Amino acid sequence: MKKTLEILGFILALQGLAGIVHAVTGWFHYGVLVRHLGFLDGYEIYASIVLAVLGVSMLIASDKADTWSEAGSGDRKHI
């Protein structure tokens, strides 16, 4: 679970940052997923920011995944 969150978080953060760079400078024409989605025309920068924030939050959640799995392994008392 942790490795999956890390991979997805990295990809989303990378796509978000590449989208922001593309919106500001015009670089990365083909590597940006947001650019190819037609329903986001005019909102590419906002979607890229959301992707970057979502990716970073998934990376943070992947660090917490170990502690969550350890805490859920029977250490808690059920009422």
C-alpha positions, 0 to 999 in steps of 0.5 A: 500500500505504501509503495502504491501511494508513493508511486501515484503521489510522485506521478501526480506531483510531477504532472502538476508541476509540469503543468504549472511550468507549461502554463507559465513558460510553454515548455513540456508540450507533450508530457503534460496530461492536463493539456490533452484534456479538452474539458479543462480548456482555460483551467489548466493552471488550476487543475495543475495546482490541484494535481500537485497538491494532491500528489504531495498529499499522497506522498505525505499519506504514504509516510503515514501508511506504516504507522496506520498499518502498525496501529491497526494490527491489534494494538487498539482495544475494541469497546 
